[in-house]
Amino acid sequence: MTDKRTLRVQLRARRAMAIETTIPVPSAFRARLSPGLTVASYIPIRGEADPSPLARAAVEAGCAILLPHVVDRATPLRFLAWDTEAALAAGPFGLHQPAADATEHVPDIVLTPLVGFDRLGNRLGQGAGHYDRAFARHPGAWRVGVALSVQEVDALAVDPWDMPLHAVATEKEWIMLDRVPS
C-alpha cells in the first residue's frame, strides 16, 4: 500500500487535472436539513471541491453556517459562526476564515474537504489532523466528505484516531456509507 504522503501527492495531482465541476445537492442531504441546525462548511483552497451548493441549500433550509478557524498546525480548529455576507480574514495555509472573535458553535453537520476517500468512509485529509481532532471533539456531527470522483481510491490505511465519514458528495454521486451509524 502506498504511504499517505505519496498518496496525497498523487491524489492532489489527479484533483488538479480534473475539470472543475459543481457538486449537486442530493435529496438525501436536503432531507437532513432543518431550521436551526448548524452546518460547518469551508472555503475551498488549492483545488478542493467546492461545497457552496451544499452550504447554500443549508442556508435556504434555515441552517446556520459555520466555517473552520485555524490558528496553527497544533491548535485544534474551531467552528465559528459566519454570516455568508461577512468578510473573511486571512488564515494560515491560505485559508479564508471568520475573525477569531466570532462565536463558536457545535456543528450538527460537517462538510469536510478531502484529499482522498474510499467506499468504507475512510478519508485522507491534508495531514495536519485538524478534522480528525474536530470529529473526536464533535462525535455526534454528521460527517460529509466533499470531493471530486477522481479522489476515490480502493482502500485507505486507517489510523486509530480516524473517524469515518457518514457520506461523500461528488460531482457524480451521493455515497451513503452504511457501516457508519447515522
C-alpha positions as CSV (number, residue, x, y, z in Angstrom):
1,M,0.0,0.0,0.0
2,T,1.2,3.5,-0.8
3,D,2.2,5.7,2.2
4,K,-0.1,8.6,2.9
5,R,2.4,11.3,1.9
6,T,2.9,9.8,-1.5
7,L,-0.8,9.1,-1.9
8,R,-1.6,12.8,-1.1
9,V,0.8,13.9,-3.9
10,Q,-0.9,11.5,-6.3
11,L,-4.4,12.5,-5.4
12,R,-3.7,16.2,-5.4
13,A,-2.3,15.8,-8.9
14,R,-5.5,13.9,-10.0
15,R,-7.6,16.6,-8.5
16,A,-5.6,19.4,-10.2
17,M,-6.1,17.7,-13.6
18,A,-9.8,17.3,-13.2
19,I,-12.2,19.6,-14.9
20,E,-13.8,22.0,-12.4
21,T,-17.4,20.9,-11.8
22,T,-20.3,21.6,-9.5
23,I,-21.2,19.2,-6.7
24,P,-25.0,18.7,-7.0
25,V,-27.2,18.8,-3.8
26,P,-28.7,15.3,-3.3
27,S,-32.2,14.9,-1.9
28,A,-30.7,12.8,1.0
29,F,-28.7,15.8,2.1
30,R,-31.6,18.2,1.8
31,A,-33.7,15.7,3.9
32,R,-31.2,16.1,6.8
33,L,-31.5,19.9,6.9
34,S,-33.9,21.8,9.1
35,P,-34.1,25.3,10.6
36,G,-31.7,25.9,13.4
37,L,-29.2,23.2,12.5
38,T,-25.5,24.3,12.3
39,V,-23.7,23.2,9.2
40,A,-19.9,23.6,9.1
41,S,-18.7,24.3,5.6
42,Y,-15.3,25.6,4.3
43,I,-13.9,27.9,1.6
44,P,-12.0,25.7,-0.8
45,I,-8.3,26.2,-1.3
46,R,-5.7,24.6,-3.6
47,G,-8.2,22.8,-5.8
48,E,-10.5,21.4,-3.1
49,A,-14.1,20.6,-4.2
50,D,-16.4,23.5,-3.7
51,P,-19.1,22.8,-1.0
52,S,-21.0,26.0,-1.7
53,P,-24.1,24.3,-3.3
54,L,-24.5,22.2,-0.2
55,A,-23.9,25.3,2.1
56,R,-26.4,27.3,0.0
57,A,-29.0,24.5,0.4
58,A,-28.4,24.6,4.2
59,V,-29.0,28.4,4.3
60,E,-32.1,28.0,2.2
61,A,-33.3,25.4,4.8
62,G,-32.8,27.9,7.7
63,C,-29.5,26.4,8.9
64,A,-26.7,28.5,10.3
65,I,-23.3,28.3,8.5
66,L,-20.1,27.8,10.4
67,L,-16.6,27.9,9.0
68,P,-13.4,26.4,10.4
69,H,-11.0,28.7,12.1
70,V,-7.4,27.6,12.3
71,V,-4.6,29.2,14.3
72,D,-1.7,26.9,13.5
73,R,-0.9,23.2,12.9
74,A,-1.1,22.2,16.6
75,T,-4.1,24.1,17.8
76,P,-7.5,22.4,17.3
77,L,-9.7,24.1,14.8
78,R,-12.9,25.7,16.0
79,F,-16.2,26.1,14.0
80,L,-17.2,29.7,14.1
81,A,-20.4,31.4,13.0
82,W,-20.3,33.1,9.6
83,D,-22.8,35.4,8.0
84,T,-22.5,34.5,4.4
85,E,-22.1,38.2,3.5
86,A,-19.4,38.9,6.1
87,A,-15.8,39.4,5.1
88,L,-13.4,36.7,5.9
89,A,-9.9,37.0,7.4
90,A,-6.8,35.5,6.0
91,G,-5.7,32.5,8.0
92,P,-2.7,30.1,7.9
93,F,-2.2,27.7,5.0
94,G,-4.0,30.1,2.6
95,L,-7.3,29.7,4.5
96,H,-10.2,32.2,4.4
97,Q,-11.9,32.2,7.8
98,P,-14.1,34.1,10.2
99,A,-12.4,36.5,12.6
100,A,-11.1,34.9,15.8
101,D,-13.7,36.6,17.9
102,A,-16.7,35.1,16.0
103,T,-19.0,32.9,18.1
104,E,-18.0,29.2,18.3
105,H,-20.7,26.6,17.8
106,V,-21.1,22.8,17.9
107,P,-21.8,21.6,14.3
108,D,-24.6,19.3,13.5
109,I,-23.2,18.6,10.1
110,V,-19.6,19.0,8.9
111,L,-18.8,19.4,5.2
112,T,-15.3,18.1,5.0
113,P,-12.7,18.8,2.4
114,L,-10.9,15.7,1.2
115,V,-7.7,14.7,-0.5
116,G,-8.9,11.2,-0.9
117,F,-11.7,8.8,0.2
118,D,-12.8,5.2,-0.1
119,R,-16.2,3.4,0.0
120,L,-15.8,2.4,3.6
121,G,-16.0,6.1,4.7
122,N,-12.3,6.5,5.3
123,R,-10.8,9.8,4.4
124,L,-7.4,11.3,3.6
125,G,-7.0,14.9,4.6
126,Q,-4.2,17.4,4.4
127,G,-2.2,15.7,7.1
128,A,-2.4,18.1,10.0
129,G,-5.1,16.2,11.8
130,H,-7.4,19.2,12.2
131,Y,-10.6,17.4,11.1
132,D,-9.6,14.2,13.0
133,R,-9.4,16.2,16.2
134,A,-12.6,18.1,15.3
135,F,-14.5,14.9,14.7
136,A,-13.3,13.4,18.0
137,R,-14.5,16.6,19.7
138,H,-17.9,16.6,18.0
139,P,-18.6,12.8,17.6
140,G,-22.4,13.5,17.1
141,A,-21.9,15.6,14.0
142,W,-22.9,14.0,10.7
143,R,-19.6,13.9,8.7
144,V,-20.0,14.5,4.9
145,G,-16.9,14.5,2.7
146,V,-16.9,16.7,-0.4
147,A,-14.7,15.6,-3.2
148,L,-14.3,15.0,-6.9
149,S,-14.8,11.4,-8.1
150,V,-11.2,11.2,-9.2
151,Q,-10.2,11.4,-5.5
152,E,-11.7,8.0,-4.7
153,V,-9.3,5.1,-4.0
154,D,-10.0,1.4,-3.5
155,A,-8.8,1.5,0.1
156,L,-7.1,3.8,2.6
157,A,-5.0,2.8,5.5
158,V,-6.8,3.7,8.8
159,D,-5.1,5.0,11.9
160,P,-6.6,4.5,15.4
161,W,-7.8,8.2,15.6
162,D,-9.6,8.2,12.2
163,M,-13.3,8.6,12.3
164,P,-15.2,7.5,9.2
165,L,-17.5,9.7,7.1
166,H,-21.2,9.2,7.0
167,A,-21.5,10.2,3.4
168,V,-19.5,11.6,0.5
169,A,-20.8,14.1,-2.1
170,T,-19.0,14.1,-5.5
171,E,-20.0,15.6,-8.9
172,K,-21.1,12.1,-10.0
173,E,-22.9,10.7,-7.0
174,W,-24.0,10.8,-3.3
175,I,-22.4,7.9,-1.5
176,M,-24.0,6.8,1.8
177,L,-21.7,4.8,3.9
178,D,-23.8,2.2,5.6
179,R,-21.1,1.0,8.1
180,V,-21.1,4.3,9.9
181,P,-24.0,4.8,12.3
182,S,-26.1,7.9,11.5
